[in-house]
Amino acid sequence: MSIRLVHLFTGNDGQSHFTIGEVPWMSAGAVNAISAREAVAEVSFEETAAGGSFDWHNAPCRQYVITLAGTLQFETRLGETFALAPGDVLLAEDTTGGGHRWRLVDGDPWRRVYVTLA
């Protein structure tokens, strides 16, 4: 079992970087896997129309962004890129520094869940 997790963070150079991995499991059985629990402050939903984009910015806070629909291309100021697709989880922690930008690359809207970490 795996859920793709992209970690977006500010490096020692003050620029946004990312790593791609999986949600870590505390326990995994044949039928069910369970992650560690994390305290959250709030949950919200957002939708951006197909063709949307958002220019350079930082994450407003530490948050998970869970993509429900749409495929996006993210870019850091250093030219590093990654894609997010439905089912992917982004852990956005680049709250300072150079930031990132994104654009929708398919014909679907971007539907997502924001989970603000406490």
DSSP file (Angstrom, degrees, kcal/mol; ACC not computed):
  #  RESIDUE AA STRUCTURE BP1 BP2  ACC     N-H-->O    O-->H-N    N-H-->O    O-->H-N    TCO  KAPPA ALPHA  PHI   PSI    X-CA   Y-CA   Z-CA
    1    1 A M              0   0    0      0, 0.0     2,-0.3     0, 0.0    31,-0.0   0.000 360.0 360.0 360.0 139.7    0.0    0.0    0.0
    2    2 A S        -     0   0    0     22,-0.0     2,-0.4    20,-0.0    20,-0.0  -0.982 360.0-162.2-156.1 146.5    1.2    3.5   -0.8
    3    3 A I        -     0   0    0     -2,-0.3    20,-2.4    20,-0.3     2,-0.1  -0.998  35.9-118.8-124.5 123.7    0.0    7.1   -1.0
    4    4 A R  E     -A   22   0A   0     -2,-0.4    85,-2.1    18,-0.2     2,-0.4  -0.421  31.5-169.2 -66.9 131.9    2.3    9.4   -2.9
    5    5 A L  E     -Ab  21  89A   0     16,-2.2    16,-3.0    83,-0.2     2,-0.5  -0.987   9.1-165.3-127.5 121.2    3.6   12.3   -0.7
    6    6 A V  E     -Ab  20  90A   0     83,-2.7    85,-3.2    -2,-0.4     2,-0.6  -0.933  10.1-154.9-105.1 123.8    5.5   15.3   -2.1
    7    7 A H  E     -Ab  19  91A   0     12,-2.7    12,-1.8    -2,-0.5     2,-0.5  -0.893   8.1-169.1-102.9 115.8    7.2   17.3    0.5
    8    8 A L  E     +Ab  18  92A   0     83,-2.6    85,-3.3    -2,-0.6    86,-0.3  -0.924  22.8 154.5-106.8 121.4    7.8   21.0   -0.5
    9    9 A F  E     -Ab  17  93A   0      8,-2.5     8,-2.9    -2,-0.5     2,-0.6  -0.915  47.0-102.0-145.4 164.4   10.1   22.9    1.8
   10   10 A T  E     -A   16   0A   0     83,-0.6     6,-0.2    -2,-0.3    87,-0.1  -0.836  40.7-148.5 -92.6 123.3   12.5   25.8    2.1
   11   11 A G    >   -     0   0    0      4,-3.0     3,-2.1    -2,-0.6    -1,-0.0  -0.204  33.6 -91.5 -83.1 177.4   16.1   24.6    2.0
   12   12 A N  T 3  S+     0   0    0      1,-0.3    -1,-0.1     2,-0.1    -2,-0.0   0.709 125.0  63.4 -61.9 -20.9   19.2   26.1    3.7
   13   13 A D  T 3  S-     0   0    0      2,-0.2    -1,-0.3     1,-0.0     3,-0.1   0.421 117.2-112.1 -83.9   1.4   19.7   28.2    0.5
   14   14 A G  S <  S+     0   0    0     -3,-2.1    84,-1.9     1,-0.3     2,-0.3   0.572  81.3 115.5  79.9   9.1   16.4   30.0    1.1
   15   15 A Q  S    S-     0   0    0     82,-0.2    -4,-3.0    83,-0.1    -1,-0.3  -0.773  71.9-102.4-111.2 156.2   14.8   28.4   -2.0
   16   16 A S  E     +A   10   0A   0     83,-0.5    62,-0.3    -2,-0.3     2,-0.3  -0.560  44.4 169.7 -75.7 138.6   11.9   25.9   -2.3
   17   17 A H  E     -A    9   0A   0     -8,-2.9    -8,-2.5    -2,-0.3     2,-0.3  -0.864  14.6-150.8-137.6 169.9   12.8   22.3   -2.9
   18   18 A F  E     -A    8   0A   0     -2,-0.3     2,-0.3   -10,-0.2   -10,-0.2  -0.988   8.7-160.5-145.4 156.2   10.9   19.0   -2.9
   19   19 A T  E     -A    7   0A   0    -12,-1.8   -12,-2.7    -2,-0.3     2,-0.5  -0.964  16.7-141.8-128.7 151.0   11.2   15.3   -2.2
   20   20 A I  E     +A    6   0A   0     -2,-0.3   -14,-0.2   -14,-0.2     2,-0.2  -0.963  42.9 120.3-117.6 126.4    8.9   12.6   -3.5
   21   21 A G  E     -A    5   0A   0    -16,-3.0   -16,-2.2    -2,-0.5     2,-0.3  -0.556  53.7 -79.6-149.8-144.8    8.1    9.7   -1.3
   22   22 A E  E     -A    4   0A   0    -18,-0.3   -18,-0.2    -2,-0.2   -20,-0.0  -0.938  44.9 -90.0-134.6 155.7    5.2    8.0    0.4
   23   23 A V        -     0   0    0    -20,-2.4   -20,-0.3    -2,-0.3     2,-0.2  -0.518  52.9-120.8 -60.5 126.9    3.0    8.5    3.4
   24   24 A P        -     0   0    0      0, 0.0    12,-0.5     0, 0.0     2,-0.4  -0.546  22.6-139.5 -77.1 139.2    4.8    6.6    6.2
   25   25 A W  E     -F   35   0B   0     -2,-0.2    10,-0.3    10,-0.2     3,-0.2  -0.814  15.0-164.2 -99.9 134.7    2.8    3.8    7.8
   26   26 A M  E    S+     0   0B   0      8,-2.7     2,-0.3    -2,-0.4     9,-0.2   0.846  87.2   6.2 -78.3 -38.8    2.9    3.1   11.6
   27   27 A S  E     -F   34   0B   0      7,-1.7     7,-2.9     2,-0.0     2,-0.4  -0.996  67.4-171.8-144.8 142.6    1.3   -0.2   11.0
   28   28 A A  E     +F   33   0B   0     -2,-0.3     5,-0.3     5,-0.2     2,-0.2  -0.965   7.9 176.5-139.5 119.9    0.4   -2.1    7.8
   29   29 A G        -     0   0    0      3,-3.5    -2,-0.0    -2,-0.4     0, 0.0  -0.431  50.1 -88.4-107.1-173.7   -1.6   -5.2    7.6
   30   30 A A  S    S+     0   0    0      1,-0.2     3,-0.1    -2,-0.2    -1,-0.0   0.801 125.3  20.6 -66.5 -28.9   -2.8   -7.3    4.7
   31   31 A V  S    S+     0   0    0      1,-0.3     2,-0.4     0, 0.0    -1,-0.2   0.719 126.4  33.3-111.4 -29.8   -6.0   -5.2    4.4
   32   32 A N        -     0   0    0      2,-0.0    -3,-3.5   -31,-0.0     2,-0.4  -0.980  51.8-166.9-139.2 141.0   -5.3   -1.9    6.2
   33   33 A A  E     -F   28   0B   0     -2,-0.4     2,-0.4    -5,-0.3    -5,-0.2  -0.972  11.7-160.5-125.0 144.8   -2.5    0.5    6.8
   34   34 A I  E     -F   27   0B   0     -7,-2.9    -8,-2.7    -2,-0.4    -7,-1.7  -0.987   2.7-153.4-130.8 131.8   -2.5    3.3    9.3
   35   35 A S  E     -F   25   0B   0     -2,-0.4   -10,-0.2   -10,-0.3     2,-0.1  -0.406  37.2 -82.8 -90.4 173.1   -0.3    6.4    9.5
   36   36 A A        -     0   0    0    -12,-0.5     2,-0.3    -2,-0.1    -1,-0.2  -0.385  49.6-111.8 -67.3 155.4    0.6    8.4   12.5
   37   37 A R        -     0   0    0     -3,-0.1     2,-0.4    -2,-0.1    -1,-0.1  -0.667  30.3-163.9 -89.7 148.4   -1.9   11.0   13.7
   38   38 A E        -     0   0    0     -2,-0.3     2,-0.3    80,-0.0     0, 0.0  -0.988  23.3-114.2-131.4 142.9   -1.2   14.7   13.4
   39   39 A A        -     0   0    0     -2,-0.4    79,-2.1    78,-0.0     2,-0.3  -0.562  35.7-163.7 -73.6 136.2   -3.0   17.6   15.1
   40   40 A V  E     -C  117   0A   0     77,-0.3    77,-0.3    -2,-0.3     3,-0.1  -0.901  22.2-159.1-123.5 153.4   -4.8   19.9   12.7
   41   41 A A  E    S-     0   0A   0     75,-3.0     2,-0.3     1,-0.4    76,-0.2   0.818  72.0 -19.0 -96.6 -39.4   -6.2   23.4   13.0
   42   42 A E  E     -C  116   0A   0     74,-1.0    74,-2.2     2,-0.0     2,-0.4  -0.988  49.6-139.9-163.6 164.3   -8.7   23.4   10.2
   43   43 A V  E     +C  115   0A   0     -2,-0.3     2,-0.3    72,-0.2    72,-0.2  -0.995  24.0 169.6-131.8 136.9   -9.9   21.8    6.9
   44   44 A S  E     -C  114   0A   0     70,-2.3    70,-3.2    -2,-0.4     2,-0.3  -0.967  22.7-136.4-144.0 162.5  -11.1   23.6    3.8
   45   45 A F  E     -C  113   0A   0     -2,-0.3     2,-0.3    68,-0.2    68,-0.2  -0.890  21.1-179.5-118.3 147.9  -12.0   22.7    0.2
   46   46 A E  E     -C  112   0A   0     66,-2.1    66,-2.4    -2,-0.3     2,-0.4  -0.995  11.2-161.8-147.0 150.8  -11.1   24.7   -2.9
   47   47 A E  E     -C  111   0A   0     -2,-0.3     2,-0.4    64,-0.2    64,-0.2  -1.000   1.3-166.2-134.6 135.1  -11.6   24.4   -6.6
   48   48 A T  E     -C  110   0A   0     62,-1.9    62,-2.4    -2,-0.4     3,-0.1  -0.974  31.7-110.9-117.4 133.9   -9.7   26.2   -9.5
   49   49 A A    >   -     0   0    0     -2,-0.4     3,-1.8    60,-0.2    55,-0.1  -0.183  46.3 -81.1 -61.4 153.3  -11.2   26.2  -13.0
   50   50 A A  T 3  S+     0   0    0      1,-0.3    -1,-0.1    57,-0.2    57,-0.1  -0.224 119.4  30.1 -51.5 141.6   -9.4   24.2  -15.7
   51   51 A G  T 3  S+     0   0    0     55,-0.5    -1,-0.3    57,-0.4    -2,-0.1   0.399  90.9 143.4  86.1  -2.4   -6.5   26.1  -17.2
   52   52 A G    <   +     0   0    0     -3,-1.8    52,-2.9    -4,-0.1     2,-0.3  -0.179  23.5 176.9 -70.4 162.2   -5.8   27.9  -13.9
   53   53 A S  E     -G  103   0C   0     50,-0.2     2,-0.4    19,-0.0    50,-0.2  -0.963  21.0-146.8-155.2 165.9   -2.4   28.9  -12.5
   54   54 A F  E     -G  102   0C   0     48,-2.6    48,-1.9    -2,-0.3     3,-0.1  -0.944  21.1-139.5-143.7 119.2   -0.9   30.7   -9.6
   55   55 A D  E     -     0   0C   0     -2,-0.4    45,-0.2    46,-0.2    47,-0.1   0.053  56.6 -31.4 -71.9-175.1    2.4   32.6  -10.0
   56   56 A W  E    S+     0   0C   0     45,-0.1     2,-0.3    43,-0.1    45,-0.2  -0.003  80.2 134.2 -47.6 128.8    5.2   32.7   -7.5
   57   57 A H  E     -G  100   0C   0     43,-2.0    43,-2.8    -3,-0.1     2,-0.3  -0.972  46.0-118.5-163.7 166.9    4.1   32.4   -3.9
   58   58 A N        -     0   0    0     -2,-0.3    37,-0.2    41,-0.2    39,-0.1  -0.760  44.2 -89.5-107.0 159.8    4.9   30.6   -0.6
   59   59 A A        -     0   0    0     35,-1.3     3,-0.1    -2,-0.3    -1,-0.0  -0.512  33.6-136.3 -63.0 136.8    2.7   28.3    1.3
   60   60 A P  S    S-     0   0    0      0, 0.0     2,-0.3     0, 0.0    -1,-0.1   0.732  78.5 -17.5 -71.0 -20.5    0.6   30.4    3.7
   61   61 A C  S    S-     0   0    0     31,-0.1     2,-0.5     2,-0.0    33,-0.1  -0.955  92.3 -64.1-167.2 171.5    1.2   27.9    6.5
   62   62 A R  S    S+     0   0    0     -2,-0.3    55,-2.3    55,-0.2     2,-0.3  -0.610  74.3 149.8 -69.6 123.5    2.3   24.3    7.1
   63   63 A Q  E     -DE  92 116A   0     29,-1.8    29,-2.8    -2,-0.5     2,-0.4  -0.999  49.4-123.4-156.5 152.5   -0.5   22.3    5.4
   64   64 A Y  E     -DE  91 115A   0     51,-2.5    51,-2.8    -2,-0.3     2,-0.5  -0.817  23.2-161.2 -90.9 141.3   -1.4   19.1    3.6
   65   65 A V  E     -DE  90 114A   0     25,-2.6    25,-2.6    -2,-0.4     2,-0.6  -0.975   5.1-163.8-124.2 114.4   -2.9   19.6    0.1
   66   66 A I  E     -DE  89 113A   0     47,-2.7    47,-2.0    -2,-0.5     2,-0.5  -0.881  12.5-141.1-105.6 115.9   -4.8   16.6   -1.1
   67   67 A T  E     + E   0 112A   0     21,-2.1    20,-3.0    -2,-0.6    45,-0.2  -0.642  25.8 170.8 -81.7 124.0   -5.6   16.6   -4.8
   68   68 A L  E    S+     0   0A   0     43,-3.3     2,-0.3    -2,-0.5    44,-0.2   0.761  70.0   1.5 -98.1 -35.2   -9.0   15.2   -5.6
   69   69 A A  E    S+ E   0 111A   0     42,-1.5    42,-1.6    16,-0.1    -1,-0.4  -0.987  98.7  47.2-152.5 152.1   -9.2   16.1   -9.3
   70   70 A G        -     0   0    0     -2,-0.3     2,-0.4    40,-0.2    40,-0.1   0.093  63.9-112.1  96.4 151.5   -6.9   17.8  -11.9
   71   71 A T        -     0   0    0     37,-0.2    34,-2.9    14,-0.2    35,-0.7  -0.986  34.3-170.6-122.2 130.5   -3.2   17.4  -12.8
   72   72 A L  E     -IH  84 104C   0     12,-2.4    12,-1.9    -2,-0.4     2,-0.5  -0.851  20.3-143.2-122.6 153.5   -0.8   20.2  -12.0
   73   73 A Q  E     -IH  83 103C   0     30,-2.6    30,-1.6    -2,-0.3     2,-0.3  -0.982  21.3-163.4-112.5 122.9    2.8   21.1  -12.8
   74   74 A F  E     -IH  82 102C   0      8,-3.4     8,-1.5    -2,-0.5     2,-0.3  -0.770   5.4-170.6-101.8 150.9    4.7   22.8   -9.9
   75   75 A E  E     -IH  81 101C   0     26,-2.3    26,-2.1    -2,-0.3     6,-0.2  -0.998  11.2-149.9-141.8 138.9    8.0   24.7  -10.4
   76   76 A T  E >   - H   0 100C   0      4,-2.4     3,-2.0    -2,-0.3    24,-0.2  -0.580  38.2-103.7 -95.5 167.8   10.5   26.1   -8.0
   77   77 A R  T 3  S+     0   0    0     22,-0.9    23,-0.1     1,-0.3    -1,-0.1   0.691 121.9  62.0 -66.4 -16.8   12.6   29.2   -8.7
   78   78 A L  T 3  S-     0   0    0    -62,-0.3    -1,-0.3     2,-0.1     3,-0.1   0.408 122.0-106.8 -87.1   2.5   15.5   26.9   -9.3
   79   79 A G  S <  S+     0   0    0     -3,-2.0     2,-0.2     1,-0.3    -2,-0.1   0.507  70.6 146.2  86.6   4.9   13.6   25.2  -12.2
   80   80 A E        -     0   0    0      1,-0.0    -4,-2.4    -5,-0.0     2,-0.3  -0.552  28.6-167.4 -72.7 140.0   12.9   22.0  -10.4
   81   81 A T  E     +I   75   0C   0     -6,-0.2     2,-0.3    -2,-0.2    -6,-0.2  -0.935  17.8 169.3-131.5 153.4    9.5   20.6  -11.4
   82   82 A F  E     -I   74   0C   0     -8,-1.5    -8,-3.4    -2,-0.3     2,-0.3  -0.972  23.7-129.8-152.8 159.0    7.0   18.0  -10.2
   83   83 A A  E     -I   73   0C   0     -2,-0.3     2,-0.4   -10,-0.2   -10,-0.2  -0.841   9.2-154.5-111.7 149.1    3.5   17.0  -11.0
   84   84 A L  E     +I   72   0C   0    -12,-1.9   -12,-2.4    -2,-0.3     3,-0.0  -0.977  17.3 178.5-118.6 137.6    0.5   16.4   -8.7
   85   85 A A    >   -     0   0    0     -2,-0.4     3,-2.5   -14,-0.2   -18,-0.3  -0.835  45.3 -61.0-130.5 167.4   -2.4   14.1   -9.8
   86   86 A P  T 3  S+     0   0    0      0, 0.0   -18,-0.2     0, 0.0     3,-0.1  -0.246 124.4  26.2 -52.9 133.2   -5.6   12.9   -8.1
   87   87 A G  T 3  S+     0   0    0    -20,-3.0     2,-0.1     1,-0.4   -83,-0.1   0.183  92.9 123.9  96.4 -14.9   -4.8   11.0   -5.0
   88   88 A D    <   -     0   0    0     -3,-2.5   -21,-2.1   -21,-0.1     2,-0.4  -0.479  50.2-146.7 -78.2 150.4   -1.4   12.7   -4.4
   89   89 A V  E     -bD   5  66A   0    -85,-2.1   -83,-2.7   -23,-0.2     2,-0.5  -0.975   6.7-159.4-117.9 130.3   -0.7   14.5   -1.1
   90   90 A L  E     -bD   6  65A   0    -25,-2.6   -25,-2.6    -2,-0.4     2,-0.8  -0.943   6.0-157.4-107.3 126.1    1.4   17.6   -0.9
   91   91 A L  E     -bD   7  64A   0    -85,-3.2   -83,-2.6    -2,-0.5     2,-0.7  -0.889  18.4-161.3 -99.3 101.3    3.0   18.6    2.4
   92   92 A A  E     +bD   8  63A   0    -29,-2.8   -29,-1.8    -2,-0.8   -83,-0.2  -0.759  33.1 145.2 -92.1 112.7    3.6   22.3    1.8
   93   93 A E  E     +b    9   0A   0    -85,-3.3     2,-1.7    -2,-0.7   -83,-0.6   0.184  33.3 111.3-129.8  14.0    6.1   23.8    4.2
   94   94 A D        +     0   0    0    -86,-0.3   -35,-1.3   -85,-0.3   -85,-0.1  -0.462  31.5 148.3 -88.1  66.3    7.9   26.4    2.1
   95   95 A T        +     0   0    0     -2,-1.7     2,-0.3   -37,-0.2    -1,-0.2   0.541  64.5  32.2 -79.7  -7.8    6.4   29.2    4.1
   96   96 A T  S    S+     0   0    0     -3,-0.2     3,-0.5   -81,-0.0     2,-0.1  -0.867  95.7  35.9-136.0 170.5    9.5   31.4    3.5
   97   97 A G  S    S-     0   0    0     -2,-0.3   -82,-0.2     1,-0.2   -83,-0.1  -0.463 107.1 -16.6  90.5-155.2   12.0   31.9    0.7
   98   98 A G  S    S-     0   0    0    -84,-1.9    -1,-0.2     1,-0.2   -83,-0.1   0.725  81.8-159.4 -68.0 -26.7   11.8   31.8   -3.1
   99   99 A G        -     0   0    0     -3,-0.5   -22,-0.9   -43,-0.1   -83,-0.5  -0.220   7.4-101.0  80.4-169.7    8.5   30.0   -3.3
  100  100 A H  E     -GH  57  76C   0    -43,-2.8   -43,-2.0   -24,-0.2     2,-0.3  -0.893  17.8-146.7-146.9 168.7    6.9   28.0   -6.1
  101  101 A R  E     - H   0  75C   0    -26,-2.1   -26,-2.3    -2,-0.3     2,-0.3  -0.950  12.3-163.6-139.2 162.7    4.3   28.3   -8.8
  102  102 A W  E     -GH  54  74C   0    -48,-1.9   -48,-2.6    -2,-0.3     2,-0.3  -0.972   7.2-170.9-145.4 159.5    1.8   25.9  -10.4
  103  103 A R  E     -GH  53  73C   0    -30,-1.6   -30,-2.6    -2,-0.3     2,-0.3  -0.988  31.4-111.4-148.9 145.3   -0.4   25.5  -13.4
  104  104 A L  E     - H   0  72C   0    -52,-2.9   -32,-0.2    -2,-0.3   -34,-0.0  -0.584  27.5-174.6 -74.3 136.2   -3.1   23.0  -14.4
  105  105 A V        +     0   0    0    -34,-2.9     2,-0.2    -2,-0.3   -33,-0.2   0.369  60.4  54.9-118.1   2.9   -1.9   20.9  -17.3
  106  106 A D  S    S-     0   0    0    -35,-0.7   -55,-0.5     2,-0.3    -2,-0.0  -0.633  93.6 -98.2-122.0-173.5   -5.1   18.8  -18.1
  107  107 A G  S    S+     0   0    0     -2,-0.2   -57,-0.2   -57,-0.1    -3,-0.0   0.285  90.3  94.4 -90.9  11.4   -8.6   19.8  -18.9
  108  108 A D  S    S-     0   0    0    -37,-0.1   -57,-0.4   -59,-0.1    -2,-0.3  -0.675  77.8-110.2-102.5 155.8  -10.0   19.3  -15.4
  109  109 A P        -     0   0    0      0, 0.0     2,-0.8     0, 0.0   -60,-0.2  -0.415  36.0-111.0 -70.6 159.7  -10.5   21.7  -12.6
  110  110 A W  E     -C   48   0A   0    -62,-2.4   -62,-1.9   -40,-0.1     2,-0.5  -0.864  37.6-176.3 -95.0 109.5   -8.2   21.4   -9.6
  111  111 A R  E     +CE  47  69A   0    -42,-1.6   -43,-3.3    -2,-0.8   -42,-1.5  -0.915  15.7 161.7-104.5 130.6  -10.3   20.2   -6.6
  112  112 A R  E     -CE  46  67A   0    -66,-2.4   -66,-2.1    -2,-0.5     2,-0.5  -0.962  37.4-132.0-149.5 162.4   -8.4   19.9   -3.4
  113  113 A V  E     -CE  45  66A   0    -47,-2.0   -47,-2.7    -2,-0.3     2,-0.5  -0.977  19.0-152.9-115.9 127.8   -8.6   19.6    0.4
  114  114 A Y  E     -CE  44  65A   0    -70,-3.2   -70,-2.3    -2,-0.5     2,-0.6  -0.901   8.2-170.8 -99.2 127.8   -6.4   21.9    2.5
  115  115 A V  E     -CE  43  64A   0    -51,-2.8   -51,-2.5    -2,-0.5     2,-0.4  -0.923  13.0-151.5-118.9 102.1   -5.5   20.4    5.9
  116  116 A T  E     -CE  42  63A   0    -74,-2.2   -75,-3.0    -2,-0.6   -74,-1.0  -0.603  15.9-131.7 -77.5 126.9   -3.8   23.1    8.0
  117  117 A L  E      C   40   0A   0    -55,-2.3   -77,-0.3    -2,-0.4   -55,-0.2  -0.555 360.0 360.0 -82.4 142.9   -1.5   21.6   10.6
  118  118 A A              0   0    0    -79,-2.1   -78,-0.2    -2,-0.2    -1,-0.1   0.464 360.0 360.0 -74.0 360.0   -1.6   22.8   14.2
